[in-house]
Amino acid sequence: MTATVSSPAERRRSKIRARILSAAESVFAREGAEGLSIRRLAENIDYSPAAIYKYFSSKDELVDELKESFFELILENVNRIVDTSTPFSERSRDCVATYVRIATEKPHHYAAAFTGESASGDGPVDGEPGFDTSKKGQAFNVLRGMIAEGVEIGAFRSDVDPALAAKSLWASMHGLAMMIVHIPSFPALRPDQQTISREDFISFHADQAIRGLERHYE
C-alpha cells in the first residue's frame, strides 16, 4: 500500500498549527488562562487574530487541543511500554514513572492540560460519553488495563479494583508532578538540603505506588 504524502499546503498548515499551539503553551505558562486570548497570542507570534481563527475557531478549541496533544504524548509513551515483553513488574513501574517524567519535562503543556478553561469544562470524565475516545480517556484506560493485567496474572492483589486503583495512581502521579513543577529544588524542600536526585525520586515513587498493589512484598 502506498503511503499518503501530504501536500505542501497541508505541511504548511500543520507547521502553523504547531507554532500556534507552542506559543499558546508558553503564554499560558506565563500568564495563566486569563492571559491566553487569541489577540494576545497573535501579538506573540506576529499573526493577525483573523489568521489564527483560520486554524482555531475559539480560545476554548485551542485549549482543548493543547490538552489532547499532551495526553496523546502520554499515550504514545505508555503504549510503547506496555507493548514490550519486559517483565510486568518493570513495565508497571515504568508506566508510572514515565507519566511523571513527561509532565515535568513539559511543565507548560502539563499546566495547560489540567486547566479548567474549556468549552466543555474539563471535558467528559470516566464513565461519560466521549471519555474513552479522548486521548485523556485512552491514557487513563491504558493505566487501568495495566492494573487489570496485574490482577489477572496474580502480580497484584485479587481485591484490587482496576478503575479505583487507576484513579489513585493517577492522583499520586499528578501530585508528584505538581510538586516537581512548583518546587524547583524538589525532592529537597530547601536549596541546601542533601537528598536523592529527582530522577531517582521519581523511580522511588513509582516503586512505592506499585508495591501498594502487589500481592507479595519482598
Order of alpha helices (4+ residues) and beta strands (2+ residues): alpha-alpha-alpha-alpha-alpha-alpha-alpha-alpha-alpha
